[in-house]
Amino acid sequence: MRSKIEENSELGGLRKKKHVRVIENKLTGLRVLGQKLIPIQRRAFRKRYGNLLGLLEVEVQIPVVTALAQYYDPPLRCFTFQDFQLVPTLEEFEQILDVALEGGVPYKHLEQHAFIPTLAGIMKIHPRELEGKFVTRKDTKGFTQRYLETYLYQLADKGDWETFTDVLALVFYGVLIFPNHEDFVGYNVIDVFVAVKTRAENPIPVILADTYTTLDSCHESRNRKMLCCIPALYVWLASCIGEKTIGVKCPVELVARRGP
């Protein structure tokens, strides 16, 4: 009698192809801004926010990610191939993003958005002025990527690098880590950023959960857009099957490696 996994594996090869669209946000401007940080500032940024600058430089091959999505098995929450299965884990994402899980408290949504004064303090903007910069997109309030990038250039001109690194991380969270809307940083993403910045909460569990949620959505609904941390998923795949296999050019230093 064949196991359920074997049956699911065979069925996986017979599934109808899903028309999944991987969303790529605009990263060129962020790469230019990231290059403004000198080495000592880059090290400080990584110590505070993890390897976001490294992920920014990952050259993601969209066809590879699109093909990977075809093998996702929602009931088993893994990628089922003909002879084996792959499962992204917290420990692997911990190494890819260089954010330690041990000793940290996972991010917890507080069901409230009383963070405007706190965010204004982080961004060095008066709360009333900051509120005026919010816009609404698809029933979600937040900042446009264009506004935040413009503000980053102003901070760079002033030489306020401490605020610059915090705002840069905020944009990364909205555009690179949780791209729920294209070129937009929404309230839910700001909430995660404030929790990481002010309460030292760990974002790794919610990043992985967001990845699974996106994959589930791609297979269960008509809106098959992959809106998650695509660079992390791509680096994870490279770490599993080998960089040469998919031709990845990846500057990420800490990549989870599987044993032989």
C-alpha positions as MATLAB code, in Angstrom:
seq = 'MRSKIEENSELGGLRKKKHVRVIENKLTGLRVLGQKLIPIQRRAFRKRYGNLLGLLEVEVQIPVVTALAQYYDPPLRCFTFQDFQLVPTLEEFEQILDVALEGGVPYKHLEQHAFIPTLAGIMKIHPRELEGKFVTRKDTKGFTQRYLETYLYQLADKGDWETFTDVLALVFYGVLIFPNHEDFVGYNVIDVFVAVKTRAENPIPVILADTYTTLDSCHESRNRKMLCCIPALYVWLASCIGEKTIGVKCPVELVARRGP';
ca = [
       0.000    0.000    0.000;
       1.461    3.324   -1.046;
       1.841    6.089    1.473;
      -0.271    9.226    1.300;
       2.857   11.259    0.601;
       3.668    9.104   -2.429;
       0.128    9.486   -3.729;
       0.205   13.240   -3.212;
       3.586   13.365   -4.907;
       2.245   11.647   -8.010;
      -0.882   13.749   -8.022;
       1.310   16.826   -7.732;
       2.795   16.078  -11.118;
      -0.714   15.863  -12.643;
      -2.036   19.123  -11.239;
      -3.194   21.756  -13.641;
      -0.614   24.490  -14.024;
      -1.299   27.550  -11.876;
      -0.950   30.947  -13.489;
       1.013   32.581  -10.685;
       2.327   36.109  -11.108;
       5.357   37.095   -9.061;
       5.200   40.785   -8.159;
       8.458   42.710   -8.401;
       8.529   46.048   -6.631;
      10.819   48.861   -7.707;
      14.179   48.218   -6.043;
      16.576   50.307   -8.141;
      16.061   53.443   -6.068;
      16.518   51.506   -2.830;
      19.775   50.014   -4.083;
      21.089   53.510   -4.810;
      20.065   54.671   -1.346;
      21.611   51.616    0.306;
      24.924   52.379   -1.372;
      25.049   55.707    0.458;
      25.890   53.862    3.673;
      29.610   53.498    4.342;
      30.889   50.092    5.599;
      30.647   50.951    9.305;
      27.060   52.141    8.803;
      26.198   49.017    6.845;
      27.484   46.848    9.696;
      25.412   48.832   12.185;
      22.354   48.462    9.939;
      22.832   44.693    9.739;
      23.268   44.397   13.498;
      19.993   46.252   14.050;
      17.818   44.951   11.210;
      19.504   41.839    9.824;
      20.674   41.135    6.297;
      18.155   43.297    4.428;
      20.869   45.022    2.412;
      22.126   41.632    1.247;
      18.635   40.530    0.213;
      18.230   43.757   -1.709;
      21.106   42.746   -3.982;
      19.798   39.238   -4.733;
      19.183   38.819   -8.469;
      15.913   36.893   -8.361;
      15.082   34.842  -11.439;
      11.316   35.178  -11.642;
      10.753   32.062  -13.823;
      12.450   29.977  -11.131;
      10.124   31.268   -8.395;
       7.089   30.875  -10.650;
       8.079   27.270  -11.353;
       8.623   26.609   -7.643;
       5.101   27.809   -6.840;
       3.677   25.071   -9.091;
       4.967   22.424   -6.676;
       3.498   23.899   -3.510;
       1.181   21.455   -1.741;
      -1.332   23.396    0.431;
      -2.534   20.397    2.542;
       1.028   19.385    3.432;
       2.404   22.957    3.580;
       5.502   22.006    1.598;
       6.863   21.777   -1.930;
       6.192   18.256   -3.190;
       8.340   16.998   -6.059;
       8.402   13.549   -7.615;
      10.939   11.995   -5.238;
      11.272   14.416   -2.341;
       9.740   17.305   -0.428;
      11.132   20.647    0.680;
       9.872   22.740    3.581;
      11.042   26.278    4.471;
      11.769   26.458    8.201;
      12.196   29.165   10.802;
      15.827   28.212   11.285;
      16.575   28.578    7.576;
      14.895   31.981    7.354;
      16.739   32.979   10.528;
      20.062   32.349    8.794;
      19.041   33.950    5.505;
      17.876   37.162    7.158;
      20.530   37.017    9.890;
      18.065   37.682   12.707;
      18.577   35.411   15.726;
      15.522   33.608   17.048;
      17.084   32.550   20.354;
      16.307   34.870   23.237;
      13.908   36.986   21.197;
      10.162   37.545   21.440;
       8.157   36.835   18.254;
       6.206   39.713   16.745;
       2.706   39.980   18.153;
       0.041   42.137   16.539;
      -1.573   44.296   19.215;
      -4.838   44.912   17.349;
      -4.293   48.670   17.455;
      -2.502   51.406   15.564;
      -1.480   53.851   18.285;
       2.020   54.117   16.895;
       1.901   57.435   14.998;
       3.626   59.437   17.780;
       6.213   56.653   18.103;
       6.762   56.481   14.350;
       7.012   60.279   14.165;
       9.755   60.134   16.782;
      11.640   57.496   14.814;
      11.338   59.425   11.543;
      12.000   62.823   13.171;
       8.784   64.318   11.788;
       6.044   66.129   13.704;
       3.046   63.777   14.239;
       0.601   66.138   12.508;
       2.876   66.494    9.499;
       3.367   62.737    9.369;
      -0.383   62.077    9.445;
      -0.731   64.359    6.452;
       1.611   62.110    4.472;
      -0.610   59.048    4.805;
      -2.564   57.987    1.734;
      -5.141   55.241    1.258;
      -4.684   52.431   -1.222;
      -7.157   49.558   -1.463;
      -8.702   50.484    1.903;
      -5.258   50.480    3.546;
      -3.537   53.576    4.904;
       0.183   53.975    4.530;
       3.042   55.737    2.754;
       3.989   55.610   -0.890;
       7.454   54.333   -1.687;
       8.128   57.543   -3.604;
       7.469   59.717   -0.539;
       9.736   57.639    1.703;
      12.558   57.547   -0.838;
      12.347   61.331   -1.279;
      12.557   61.759    2.480;
      15.591   59.456    2.587;
      17.436   61.714    0.151;
      16.648   64.675    2.399;
      18.047   62.827    5.410;
      21.184   61.906    3.462;
      21.704   65.543    2.488;
      21.428   66.516    6.167;
      23.816   63.754    7.207;
      21.253   62.325    9.650;
      22.368   58.734    9.152;
      20.731   57.338   12.284;
      17.274   58.387   11.090;
      18.238   57.424    7.544;
      18.909   53.807    8.548;
      15.589   53.545   10.397;
      13.542   54.954    7.510;
      15.464   52.789    5.041;
      14.549   49.726    7.101;
      10.897   50.846    7.094;
      10.895   50.991    3.294;
      12.566   47.566    3.136;
       9.815   46.137    5.315;
       7.105   47.462    3.019;
       8.699   46.861   -0.364;
      11.044   43.902    0.147;
       9.821   41.904    3.163;
       6.022   42.425    3.196;
       5.073   43.747   -0.265;
       1.327   43.502    0.304;
       0.738   46.380   -2.108;
       2.994   47.452   -4.943;
       5.292   50.398   -4.144;
       3.472   51.022   -0.876;
       4.125   50.625    2.861;
       0.845   49.884    4.617;
      -0.326   50.160    8.223;
       0.183   46.456    8.965;
       3.789   46.614    7.779;
       4.465   49.776    9.774;
       3.125   47.967   12.831;
       5.699   45.181   12.386;
       8.515   47.679   11.864;
       7.628   49.667   14.997;
       7.481   46.434   17.023;
      10.949   45.432   15.786;
      12.403   48.890   16.330;
      10.924   49.769   19.725;
      10.177   46.396   21.362;
      12.908   44.274   19.734;
      10.306   41.735   18.608;
      11.462   39.090   16.140;
       9.945   39.304   12.619;
      11.108   35.894   11.351;
       7.946   33.910   12.319;
       5.628   36.411   10.645;
       7.849   36.594    7.529;
       7.653   32.820    7.111;
       3.927   32.819    7.914;
       3.373   35.504    5.275;
       5.208   33.338    2.738;
       2.960   30.366    3.454;
      -0.158   32.557    3.379;
       0.828   33.902   -0.036;
       1.428   30.407   -1.413;
      -1.918   29.208   -0.034;
      -3.646   32.191   -1.627;
      -2.030   31.495   -5.003;
      -3.493   27.986   -5.000;
      -6.902   28.706   -3.506;
      -8.036   31.946   -5.156;
      -8.138   33.613   -8.528;
      -5.904   36.432   -7.333;
      -2.670   34.516   -7.843;
      -0.141   37.195   -7.043;
       2.923   36.233   -5.052;
       3.310   39.082   -2.597;
       5.841   37.934   -0.019;
       9.584   38.114    0.627;
      10.561   36.682   -2.761;
      14.356   37.191   -2.318;
      14.341   35.143    0.915;
      12.335   32.364   -0.749;
      14.720   32.399   -3.707;
      17.826   32.219   -1.511;
      16.207   29.392    0.459;
      15.696   27.444   -2.772;
      19.307   28.088   -3.782;
      20.483   26.768   -0.423;
      18.462   23.582   -0.902;
      19.370   22.609   -4.455;
      22.603   24.518   -5.022;
      23.392   27.912   -6.482;
      24.845   26.486   -9.711;
      21.669   24.520  -10.405;
      19.550   27.655  -10.842;
      22.366   30.004  -11.774;
      21.827   32.272   -8.778;
      24.140   35.184   -8.107;
      23.621   35.759   -4.423;
      25.602   38.093   -2.157;
      23.829   36.823    0.968;
      26.542   35.492    3.262;
      24.548   33.524    5.819;
      22.566   30.945    3.861;
      21.190   27.795    5.444;
      22.968   24.758    4.020;
      21.520   21.293    4.048;
      23.663   18.292    4.680;
      24.452   15.736    1.986;
];
